[in-house]
Amino acid sequence: MIRIKLSRVMGDRRISQSELSRITGIGKHAINDLYQDLTDRVSLSQLDTICDALGCSLDEILEWTANDPKGKTRDLPSRKH
Protein backbone atom coordinates (compact mmCIF):
# COMPACT_ATOMS: atom_id res chain seq x y z
CA MET A 1 0.00 0.00 0.00
CA ILE A 2 1.28 3.45 -0.84
CA ARG A 3 0.28 6.38 1.35
CA ILE A 4 0.57 10.01 0.34
CA LYS A 5 1.97 12.17 3.14
CA LEU A 6 1.64 15.52 1.39
CA SER A 7 -0.40 17.02 4.24
CA ARG A 8 2.45 16.43 6.69
CA VAL A 9 5.06 18.00 4.41
CA MET A 10 2.83 20.98 3.65
CA GLY A 11 2.12 21.45 7.36
CA ASP A 12 5.83 21.38 8.18
CA ARG A 13 6.43 24.07 5.57
CA ARG A 14 3.28 26.02 6.45
CA ILE A 15 2.01 26.14 2.89
CA SER A 16 -1.67 26.00 1.97
CA GLN A 17 -3.26 23.90 -0.72
CA SER A 18 -4.13 27.06 -2.65
CA GLU A 19 -0.55 28.29 -2.49
CA LEU A 20 0.86 24.94 -3.63
CA SER A 21 -1.63 24.89 -6.49
CA ARG A 22 -0.59 28.40 -7.54
CA ILE A 23 3.14 27.64 -7.35
CA THR A 24 2.95 24.30 -9.16
CA GLY A 25 0.17 24.95 -11.65
CA ILE A 26 -1.53 21.76 -10.47
CA GLY A 27 -5.28 22.17 -10.02
CA LYS A 28 -6.72 22.76 -6.56
CA HIS A 29 -8.89 19.64 -6.81
CA ALA A 30 -5.85 17.48 -7.62
CA ILE A 31 -3.84 19.03 -4.76
CA ASN A 32 -6.75 18.43 -2.36
CA ASP A 33 -7.04 14.78 -3.41
CA LEU A 34 -3.31 14.31 -2.81
CA TYR A 35 -3.50 16.21 0.48
CA GLN A 36 -6.35 14.00 1.70
CA ASP A 37 -4.68 10.82 0.33
CA LEU A 38 -7.79 10.16 -1.76
CA THR A 39 -6.19 9.48 -5.13
CA ASP A 40 -5.04 6.20 -6.62
CA ARG A 41 -3.02 7.79 -9.40
CA VAL A 42 -0.55 10.62 -9.63
CA SER A 43 1.87 11.37 -12.42
CA LEU A 44 5.62 11.39 -11.94
CA SER A 45 5.61 14.86 -13.45
CA GLN A 46 3.24 16.11 -10.74
CA LEU A 47 5.30 14.48 -8.00
CA ASP A 48 8.46 16.04 -9.43
CA THR A 49 6.81 19.47 -9.57
CA ILE A 50 5.51 19.17 -6.00
CA CYS A 51 8.89 18.02 -4.64
CA ASP A 52 10.60 20.89 -6.43
CA ALA A 53 8.11 23.43 -5.06
CA LEU A 54 8.36 22.11 -1.49
CA GLY A 55 12.10 21.43 -1.57
CA CYS A 56 11.62 17.85 -0.49
CA SER A 57 12.40 14.35 -1.69
CA LEU A 58 9.90 11.82 -2.96
CA ASP A 59 10.27 9.63 0.12
CA GLU A 60 9.00 12.52 2.24
CA ILE A 61 5.74 12.50 0.27
CA LEU A 62 5.19 8.79 -0.40
CA GLU A 63 5.30 5.88 2.04
CA TRP A 64 5.10 2.21 1.08
CA THR A 65 3.99 -0.61 3.35
CA ALA A 66 3.60 -4.22 2.29
CA ASN A 67 0.20 -5.90 2.24
CA ASP A 68 -0.08 -9.07 4.29
CA PRO A 69 -1.89 -12.09 2.82
CA LYS A 70 -5.13 -11.16 4.61
CA GLY A 71 -5.21 -7.77 2.92
CA LYS A 72 -3.99 -5.82 5.93
CA THR A 73 -0.85 -3.75 5.73
CA ARG A 74 2.29 -4.21 7.75
CA ASP A 75 5.56 -2.34 7.92
CA LEU A 76 8.62 -4.14 6.66
CA PRO A 77 11.86 -3.94 8.62
CA SER A 78 14.42 -1.60 7.15
CA ARG A 79 17.11 -3.18 5.03
CA LYS A 80 20.73 -2.54 5.89
CA HIS A 81 22.98 -1.94 2.91
N, C-alpha and C positions, 0 to 999 in steps of 0.2 A: 504494500500500500504506500502510496506517495502522498504526503501531506504538504500543503502550501503554508508556509509560515510568514507570508508577506505582512500580515497585521503586526507581528512582533517586530519585524525589522522597521516598518514604518513608525511604530510607536517609539522605538529606540531613537529614531532620527527626528521624531516630532514633525512628521510630514503627513498632510491629509490626503485622502483619496483624490480630491479635486486637484490638489497641487501636483500629485504624481501624474494624474491624467494630463494636466497641462504641460508638464515638463516632458513627458514621454510621447505625447500624441496618441496614446492608447485611450480608447473610449472609457468614460466613467463607469458604464455598465460592466465592461470587461475587468476594470480595476476592482470594482466592488465584488465581482464573482471570485476573483483571485484573493482578495482581502478576506472574504468570508469562507474560503476554501470550498467553494461550491462548484467549481469547474472540473471537468474531466480532461480537458484538453487546453494546452497553451503552446504557442509556437516558441521555438528556440529564439527567434528574432525578438519576440516580446520579452522573454526572459533576459536576453542580452541587454535590451534597452532599459529594462527595470533595474538590473544590476548596475549598469553604467550610471543611471540617474541617482541611485541610492548609494553608490560607492561600496557595493558589497559583492560577495562571491555567491555563486549559485547554491552552494551548500548552506548558506545562511537563509535561503528562501525555500528550498525543498528539503524534505526529510523522507527517507525511505525506511520502511519496516517490513519485514517478511511476513507473509501470511502463513498461519499454521494450517494443517490439514483440515481443521474444523471450520475454517473461514475466519478465525480470529487473527488478530495481528500480534506479533511478538517482536521485541527488539533483539537483534543479533549482537553477539559480543563483537567488540572492535577487533579487527585484525591487526597484528603487529607485523610491520614490514622489516 
